[in-house]
Amino acid sequence: MSGRIKYNIMSQSELKLLKDRTETLLEQRGIVLEHQPLRSELEKSGCILQDKKVLFPKEVIRKALADVPETFTLYSPSGQHDMEFPHPQGSFYTRTCTGAPYYRSLNDLTRYVTPENTAEWFHLTNYLDNIDFTALPSACSPDVPGNMIDICTLEQALNLSEKHIWIQPYGTANVRYLIEMCQAAAGGPKALREKPIVSFISCSVPVLKFKDMDAEIIYQCAKAGIPVQPCALPTAGANTPVTAQGTALAACADVLAQIIMLELLCPGLPVIATPLLFSMDMKTTYTLQSNTQITLGRLMCMQLFEEGYHIPAHSYGTGTDSPVLDEQNMIERTSLIHMMAISGASVLGGAGQLETAKTISPLQLIMDDEIFGIAKQLCRGLAVDDETLDFEELLRGDDGNGYLMSNHTLRHFHELYRPELFFQGNTPAAADGTPLHTMLQRTLQRYHALKALPIRQVLNPDISQRIHEILLQAKQELTV
């Protein structure tokens, strides 16, 4: 039988060592955390407070990890794109890029993301079969206050996205409004807890330190029963050790600390470990996403959480350090997608991004959808039995006409995967020497075809109005 093709980067002894070192860091060094309500809750749960630090004894770690759910579902606003974890077919889910402030236009110009671009983003994502959920780009316009980008973009997402929404707050005070908007969209706090159509990002930067905003995310989401995908953003050679191994350890400790806190406050809360590793180029000091060693570091993190803790894991599954849609871009992102796909990761993130996740491109989003489709096919593997081997026919021999008219061919020819954007030999070169379309040109054609598809409003007008009222309340408080 076929199953997901998987590659483990660490031996069992190395996995055991990484697991031990991760927990020892949390027990002996702990984290820096000043959020007083969260500190109080953690102390009641057996954590040790030392000045600004919180230490996690091994017995507390074990208790928290025992409450991580083995199965859960992240729901979609439309009800048509719910995601069961683990994936029922043993595959992986994918998401779009989050937080990018820049947009690459069709004529290859870079500018700030506008609300029109984010509306387009959600529309395209709705129609791309291999993109499973969406994150929020960072819209910028005179109508969007700088400290309300997340709130304004979420209003659009709730109205337009048919798929699960991943939310990255940009301010401590914003967290409450973001949660209220989601609760209104879902039909109330209880409805959102039972069928979470959103999940949040919390993050540690620098290593083992949590600023007030991210502590607030952990605290408020746990209280509201909203799933969290706890994240780490280490940069090798800058705020973590220069080796991919050392950076992986720091990222795993950061993410595990957040999972422990979430489970102590809300036992059974769905979580997805999300270490997003970077590295600093020592020659240019430029932050890189697709460096080969840091990709291997991500594979370490995926193995630790997926195999070591049986917790679904999520990292960059596509992306590039190139600022344009060039050869470097396609080599880096295809290599990254395939490596992460065979790592056993539950979620591959970052679709549509360029320039180390600073820029989004609708054309790249469409191409990533295609590459994800190929990766899913590769990971599925091949069943080997007498039927797939066509053993009886090969033993008997063909009738001299090959296998074109074989019953076996008729049964199986449709199984061959045909990427829609790839040249499959069905467009002969014109006699006058007219050049064939490139993949980029075919992507542009598909972009216009997708744009022409109908925009479906997800929420009814009354709920949309309630969400807008919450946004206006936030604007009144946050823009004084």
C-alpha positions as CSV (number, residue, x, y, z in Angstrom):
1,M,0.0,0.0,0.0
2,S,1.1,3.6,-0.5
3,G,1.6,6.1,2.2
4,R,3.2,9.5,2.8
5,I,6.8,9.5,1.8
6,K,8.7,10.9,4.8
7,Y,12.3,11.8,5.5
8,N,13.7,12.1,9.0
9,I,16.8,14.3,9.3
10,M,17.7,13.1,12.8
11,S,18.4,9.7,14.2
12,Q,16.4,8.5,17.2
13,S,19.3,9.3,19.6
14,E,19.6,12.8,18.1
15,L,15.8,13.3,18.4
16,K,15.9,12.3,22.0
17,L,18.8,14.7,22.6
18,L,17.0,17.6,21.0
19,K,13.9,16.8,23.1
20,D,15.9,16.7,26.3
21,R,17.7,19.9,25.6
22,T,14.5,21.8,24.7
23,E,12.8,20.8,27.9
24,T,16.0,21.5,30.0
25,L,16.2,25.1,28.5
26,L,12.6,25.7,29.7
27,E,13.2,24.1,33.1
28,Q,16.6,25.8,33.9
29,R,16.6,29.0,31.9
30,G,12.9,29.5,31.4
31,I,11.3,32.5,29.6
32,V,11.1,36.2,30.3
33,L,7.5,37.2,30.7
34,E,6.1,40.4,32.4
35,H,2.4,40.0,31.6
36,Q,1.0,39.9,35.1
37,P,-2.3,38.0,34.6
38,L,-0.5,35.3,32.6
39,R,2.2,35.0,35.2
40,S,-0.4,34.6,37.9
41,E,-2.1,31.8,36.0
42,L,1.1,30.0,35.4
43,E,2.2,30.2,39.0
44,K,-1.1,28.6,40.0
45,S,-0.4,25.8,37.6
46,G,3.0,25.0,39.2
47,C,5.4,27.2,37.2
48,I,8.2,28.9,39.2
49,L,8.4,32.7,39.1
50,Q,11.9,34.3,39.4
51,D,11.9,38.1,39.0
52,K,10.8,38.5,35.3
53,K,11.3,34.9,34.5
54,V,9.0,31.9,34.4
55,L,10.5,28.4,34.8
56,F,8.8,25.2,33.7
57,P,9.5,22.2,35.9
58,K,9.6,18.9,34.0
59,E,6.4,17.7,35.7
60,V,4.5,20.8,34.6
61,I,5.8,20.3,31.0
62,R,4.5,16.7,31.1
63,K,1.1,17.7,32.5
64,A,0.6,20.4,29.8
65,L,1.7,18.2,26.9
66,A,-0.6,15.4,28.0
67,D,-3.5,17.8,27.3
68,V,-2.6,18.6,23.7
69,P,-5.4,17.1,21.6
70,E,-4.5,14.3,19.3
71,T,-7.2,15.3,16.8
72,F,-9.1,18.5,16.1
73,T,-10.6,20.5,13.3
74,L,-10.0,24.0,12.1
75,Y,-13.2,25.1,10.5
76,S,-13.9,27.4,7.5
77,P,-16.4,30.2,7.3
78,S,-18.1,28.6,4.3
79,G,-18.1,25.1,5.8
80,Q,-16.6,23.8,2.6
81,H,-12.9,23.8,3.5
82,D,-12.7,22.5,7.0
83,M,-9.3,21.0,8.0
84,E,-9.0,17.8,10.1
85,F,-5.8,17.2,12.0
86,P,-4.1,14.9,11.3
87,H,-4.8,15.1,7.6
88,P,-7.3,12.3,6.8
89,Q,-5.2,11.2,3.7
90,G,-1.9,11.7,5.5
91,S,-1.0,14.7,3.4
92,F,-0.4,18.3,4.5
93,Y,-2.3,21.6,4.5
94,T,-1.1,24.9,3.0
95,R,-1.6,28.6,3.7
96,T,-0.8,32.0,2.2
97,C,1.9,34.4,3.3
98,T,1.2,36.6,6.3
99,G,2.1,40.1,7.2
100,A,3.8,41.2,3.9
101,P,3.6,44.9,3.4
102,Y,4.5,45.0,-0.3
103,Y,2.7,43.9,-3.4
104,R,4.2,42.9,-6.7
105,S,1.9,44.2,-9.5
106,L,1.4,42.5,-12.9
107,N,3.8,45.0,-14.5
108,D,6.5,44.0,-12.0
109,L,6.3,47.1,-9.8
110,T,6.5,46.9,-6.0
111,R,4.4,49.1,-3.8
112,Y,2.5,48.9,-0.6
113,V,-0.4,46.5,-0.3
114,T,-3.8,48.2,-0.6
115,P,-7.2,47.1,0.6
116,E,-8.0,46.3,-3.1
117,N,-5.0,43.9,-3.2
118,T,-6.1,42.1,0.0
119,A,-9.7,41.7,-1.4
120,E,-8.1,40.2,-4.5
121,W,-5.9,38.0,-2.4
122,F,-8.9,36.4,-0.5
123,H,-10.8,36.0,-3.8
124,L,-7.9,34.2,-5.5
125,T,-7.4,32.0,-2.5
126,N,-11.0,30.9,-2.5
127,Y,-10.6,29.4,-6.0
128,L,-7.2,27.8,-5.6
129,D,-7.7,24.1,-4.8
130,N,-4.2,23.5,-3.2
131,I,-4.3,26.5,-0.9
132,D,-6.2,25.5,2.2
133,F,-6.3,28.6,4.4
134,T,-5.5,32.2,4.3
135,A,-3.4,34.7,6.4
136,L,-3.6,38.5,6.5
137,P,-1.4,40.7,4.3
138,S,-0.7,44.2,5.7
139,A,-2.9,46.6,3.9
140,C,-1.9,50.3,3.8
141,S,-4.0,53.2,2.6
142,P,-5.2,56.7,3.9
143,D,-8.3,55.0,5.1
144,V,-6.4,52.4,7.2
145,P,-4.9,53.8,10.4
146,G,-1.4,52.4,10.9
147,N,-2.2,50.8,14.3
148,M,-5.4,49.1,12.9
149,I,-4.0,47.3,9.8
150,D,-4.8,43.9,11.4
151,I,-8.3,44.9,12.4
152,C,-9.2,46.4,9.0
153,T,-7.8,43.5,7.0
154,L,-9.6,41.0,9.3
155,E,-12.9,42.7,8.5
156,Q,-12.3,42.1,4.8
157,A,-11.2,38.5,5.4
158,L,-14.3,37.6,7.5
159,N,-16.5,39.0,4.7
160,L,-14.7,37.5,1.8
161,S,-12.7,34.4,2.8
162,E,-14.4,31.0,2.4
163,K,-11.4,29.4,4.0
164,H,-10.0,29.3,7.5
165,I,-8.3,32.6,8.6
166,W,-4.9,32.8,10.4
167,I,-4.6,36.1,12.3
168,Q,-1.4,37.9,13.4
169,P,-2.3,40.8,15.7
170,Y,-0.1,44.0,15.5
171,G,-0.9,45.5,18.9
172,T,-1.7,44.5,22.5
173,A,-4.9,46.5,22.6
174,N,-6.0,45.1,19.2
175,V,-6.3,41.5,20.4
176,R,-9.6,42.0,22.2
177,Y,-11.2,43.6,19.1
178,L,-9.9,40.9,16.8
179,I,-11.4,38.2,19.0
180,E,-14.7,40.1,19.3
181,M,-14.9,40.4,15.5
182,C,-14.3,36.6,15.1
183,Q,-16.9,35.8,17.7
184,A,-19.5,38.0,15.9
185,A,-18.7,36.3,12.6
186,A,-19.0,32.8,14.1
187,G,-22.3,33.5,15.9
188,G,-21.0,34.2,19.4
189,P,-18.2,33.1,21.8
190,K,-19.6,29.6,22.3
191,A,-20.0,29.0,18.6
192,L,-16.4,30.2,17.9
193,R,-15.1,27.9,20.6
194,E,-17.0,24.9,19.2
195,K,-16.2,25.6,15.5
196,P,-13.1,27.9,15.3
197,I,-13.1,29.5,11.9
198,V,-9.9,31.4,12.8
199,S,-6.7,30.7,14.6
200,F,-4.1,33.2,16.0
201,I,-0.4,33.6,15.9
202,S,1.6,34.2,19.0
203,C,5.4,34.7,18.8
204,S,8.6,35.1,20.7
205,V,11.3,37.6,19.6
206,P,14.0,37.5,20.7
207,V,14.6,34.0,22.0
208,L,12.7,32.9,25.1
209,K,11.3,36.4,25.6
210,F,7.6,37.4,25.2
211,K,6.5,40.9,24.6
212,D,3.2,42.1,26.1
213,M,1.3,41.7,22.8
214,D,2.2,38.1,22.4
215,A,1.5,37.3,26.0
216,E,-1.9,38.9,25.6
217,I,-2.6,36.7,22.5
218,I,-1.8,33.6,24.5
219,Y,-3.8,34.8,27.5
220,Q,-6.9,36.0,25.6
221,C,-7.0,33.1,23.1
222,A,-6.7,30.5,25.9
223,K,-9.6,32.2,27.8
224,A,-11.7,32.3,24.6
225,G,-10.8,28.8,23.5
226,I,-9.4,29.9,20.2
227,P,-6.7,27.7,18.5
228,V,-3.2,29.2,18.4
229,Q,-0.3,28.4,16.1
230,P,2.5,29.5,18.4
231,C,5.4,30.8,16.4
232,A,9.1,31.5,16.7
233,L,11.1,33.8,14.4
234,P,14.8,33.2,15.2
235,T,17.6,34.4,12.9
236,A,20.7,32.3,12.9
237,G,23.8,34.4,13.6
238,A,21.8,37.4,14.8
239,N,19.6,36.5,17.8
240,T,20.3,32.8,17.9
241,P,23.4,30.6,17.4
242,V,24.8,30.7,13.9
243,T,24.3,27.0,13.3
244,A,21.0,25.8,12.0
245,Q,21.1,23.2,14.8
246,G,21.4,25.8,17.6
247,T,18.7,28.0,16.0
248,A,16.4,25.0,15.7
249,L,16.8,24.3,19.4
250,A,16.0,27.9,20.3
251,A,13.0,27.9,18.1
252,C,11.7,24.6,19.5
253,A,12.1,25.9,23.1
254,D,10.2,29.1,22.2
255,V,7.3,27.2,20.6
256,L,7.1,24.6,23.2
257,A,6.9,27.2,26.0
258,Q,3.9,28.7,24.3
259,I,2.2,25.4,23.9
260,I,2.7,24.7,27.6
261,M,1.3,28.0,28.6
262,L,-1.8,27.6,26.3
263,E,-2.5,24.1,27.6
264,L,-2.1,25.1,31.2
265,L,-4.7,27.8,30.8
266,C,-7.0,25.9,28.4
267,P,-6.4,22.1,28.5
268,G,-7.2,20.5,25.2
269,L,-6.8,23.7,23.1
270,P,-5.9,22.9,19.5
271,V,-2.3,24.0,18.8
272,I,0.0,23.8,15.8
273,A,3.8,24.3,16.5
274,T,5.0,27.0,14.1
275,P,8.8,27.5,14.1
276,L,9.7,29.9,11.2
277,L,13.5,29.9,11.0
278,F,15.7,32.5,9.2
279,S,19.5,33.0,8.9
280,M,21.6,36.1,8.5
281,D,24.1,36.2,5.7
282,M,27.4,37.1,7.4
283,K,28.7,38.9,4.2
284,T,25.7,41.2,3.7
285,T,23.9,40.9,7.0
286,Y,20.7,40.3,4.9
287,T,18.1,38.0,6.5
288,L,17.6,34.9,4.5
289,Q,14.7,32.5,4.4
290,S,15.7,29.9,1.9
291,N,19.3,29.2,2.9
292,T,20.0,25.4,2.6
293,Q,21.2,24.9,6.2
294,I,18.2,26.8,7.7
295,T,15.9,24.6,5.7
296,L,17.5,21.6,7.3
297,G,17.0,23.3,10.7
298,R,13.2,23.5,9.9
299,L,13.2,19.8,9.2
300,M,14.7,19.2,12.7
301,C,11.8,21.2,14.2
302,M,9.2,19.4,12.2
303,Q,10.6,16.0,13.3
304,L,10.7,17.1,17.0
305,F,7.1,18.2,17.1
306,E,5.5,15.7,14.7
307,E,7.4,12.6,15.8
308,G,8.8,13.6,19.2
309,Y,5.7,15.1,20.7
310,H,3.0,14.1,18.2
311,I,2.0,17.7,17.8
312,P,1.2,19.0,14.3
313,A,3.9,21.3,13.0
314,H,4.0,24.2,10.5
315,S,6.8,26.1,8.9
316,Y,7.6,28.0,5.7
317,G,6.9,25.5,2.9
318,T,7.5,27.9,0.1
319,G,9.3,31.2,-0.4
320,T,12.4,32.8,-1.7
321,D,15.1,35.4,-0.9
322,S,14.8,36.7,-4.5
323,P,12.8,39.9,-4.9
324,V,11.5,38.9,-8.4
325,L,9.9,36.0,-10.2
326,D,13.2,34.7,-11.6
327,E,15.1,31.4,-11.8
328,Q,16.5,31.7,-8.2
329,N,12.9,32.2,-7.0
330,M,11.6,29.1,-8.6
331,I,14.6,26.9,-7.7
332,E,14.5,28.0,-4.0
333,R,10.7,27.6,-3.5
334,T,10.4,24.3,-5.3
335,S,13.3,22.8,-3.4
336,L,11.8,24.2,-0.1
337,I,8.3,22.9,-0.9
338,H,9.6,19.4,-1.6
339,M,11.9,19.2,1.4
340,M,9.2,20.4,3.8
341,A,6.6,18.1,2.2
342,I,8.7,15.0,2.9
343,S,9.6,16.3,6.4
344,G,6.2,15.1,7.7
345,A,5.0,18.7,8.4
346,S,1.2,19.2,8.8
347,V,1.2,22.7,7.3
348,L,3.3,24.3,4.6
349,G,3.1,28.1,4.8
350,G,4.0,31.2,2.9
351,A,2.3,30.8,-0.5
352,G,2.6,33.8,-2.8
353,Q,5.6,35.4,-1.1
354,L,8.8,36.9,-2.5
355,E,11.8,38.7,-1.0
356,T,11.9,36.7,2.3
357,A,8.2,37.1,3.0
358,K,8.2,40.9,2.6
359,T,6.3,41.0,-0.7
360,I,3.3,39.1,-2.0
361,S,2.5,38.4,-5.7
362,P,-0.8,37.1,-7.0
363,L,1.0,35.4,-9.9
364,Q,3.3,33.7,-7.4
365,L,0.3,32.6,-5.4
366,I,-1.1,30.8,-8.4
367,M,2.2,29.2,-9.2
368,D,2.6,28.0,-5.6
369,D,-0.8,26.4,-5.8
370,E,0.5,24.4,-8.7
371,I,3.7,23.4,-7.0
372,F,1.8,22.3,-3.9
373,G,-0.3,20.1,-6.1
374,I,2.8,18.4,-7.4
375,A,4.3,18.0,-3.9
376,K,1.1,16.4,-2.7
377,Q,1.3,13.9,-5.5
378,L,5.0,13.1,-4.8
379,C,4.3,12.6,-1.0
380,R,1.5,10.3,-1.7
381,G,3.9,7.7,-3.1
382,L,2.9,4.6,-5.2
383,A,1.1,1.4,-4.2
384,V,3.0,-1.6,-5.4
385,D,0.9,-4.7,-6.2
386,D,0.2,-6.9,-9.2
387,E,-2.4,-4.5,-10.5
388,T,-0.2,-1.4,-10.5
389,L,2.7,-3.5,-11.8
390,D,0.5,-4.8,-14.6
391,F,2.1,-8.1,-13.9
392,E,-0.3,-10.4,-15.7
393,E,-0.2,-8.4,-18.9
394,L,3.6,-8.2,-18.9
395,L,3.8,-11.9,-18.2
396,R,1.5,-12.6,-21.1
397,G,3.0,-10.1,-23.4
398,D,1.2,-7.4,-25.5
399,D,-0.5,-8.1,-28.8
400,G,2.1,-6.2,-30.8
401,N,0.3,-2.9,-30.6
402,G,1.9,-1.7,-27.3
403,Y,-0.2,-0.6,-24.4
404,L,-2.2,2.3,-25.8
405,M,-5.4,0.2,-26.1
406,S,-4.8,-1.9,-23.0
407,N,-7.6,-2.3,-20.4
408,H,-4.9,-1.6,-17.8
409,T,-4.1,1.8,-19.5
410,L,-7.9,2.6,-19.5
411,R,-8.1,1.9,-15.8
412,H,-5.1,4.0,-14.8
413,F,-4.3,6.7,-17.4
414,H,-6.3,9.3,-15.5
415,E,-4.0,8.9,-12.4
416,L,-1.2,10.8,-14.1
417,Y,-1.1,14.3,-12.6
418,R,-1.3,17.1,-15.1
419,P,-0.2,20.5,-13.7
420,E,-2.5,23.0,-15.3
421,L,0.2,25.7,-15.9
422,F,2.8,23.3,-17.3
423,F,3.4,22.7,-21.0
424,Q,2.2,19.2,-21.8
425,G,3.0,19.1,-25.5
426,N,-0.5,20.1,-26.7
427,T,0.5,23.5,-28.1
428,P,2.5,23.0,-31.3
429,A,4.9,25.8,-32.4
430,A,3.4,28.1,-35.0
431,A,4.7,27.7,-38.5
432,D,5.6,31.4,-38.6
433,G,7.9,31.0,-35.7
434,T,5.6,32.6,-33.1
435,P,7.1,31.8,-29.7
436,L,5.3,29.5,-27.3
437,H,3.7,30.9,-24.1
438,T,5.9,30.7,-21.0
439,M,4.7,29.4,-17.7
440,L,4.5,33.1,-16.5
441,Q,2.3,34.0,-19.4
442,R,0.0,31.0,-18.8
443,T,-0.1,32.0,-15.1
444,L,-1.2,35.5,-16.2
445,Q,-4.0,34.0,-18.2
446,R,-5.2,32.0,-15.3
447,Y,-5.0,35.1,-13.0
448,H,-7.5,36.9,-15.3
449,A,-9.7,33.8,-15.5
450,L,-9.8,33.6,-11.7
451,K,-10.4,37.3,-11.3
452,A,-13.5,37.0,-13.6
453,L,-15.1,34.4,-11.3
454,P,-17.9,35.6,-9.0
455,I,-17.1,37.1,-5.6
456,R,-19.2,35.4,-3.0
457,Q,-20.1,37.3,0.2
458,V,-19.5,34.9,3.1
459,L,-21.4,36.7,5.9
460,N,-25.0,38.0,5.9
461,P,-25.4,41.8,6.1
462,D,-26.4,41.9,9.8
463,I,-23.3,40.1,10.9
464,S,-21.1,42.2,8.6
465,Q,-22.6,45.3,10.2
466,R,-21.9,44.0,13.7
467,I,-18.3,43.4,12.7
468,H,-18.0,46.9,11.3
469,E,-19.4,48.4,14.5
470,I,-16.6,46.6,16.4
471,L,-14.1,48.0,14.0
472,L,-15.5,51.5,14.6
473,Q,-15.3,51.0,18.4
474,A,-11.6,50.0,18.0
475,K,-10.9,53.0,15.8
476,Q,-12.4,55.3,18.5
477,E,-10.2,53.9,21.2
478,L,-7.0,53.2,19.3
479,T,-6.7,56.3,17.1
480,V,-7.2,58.9,19.8
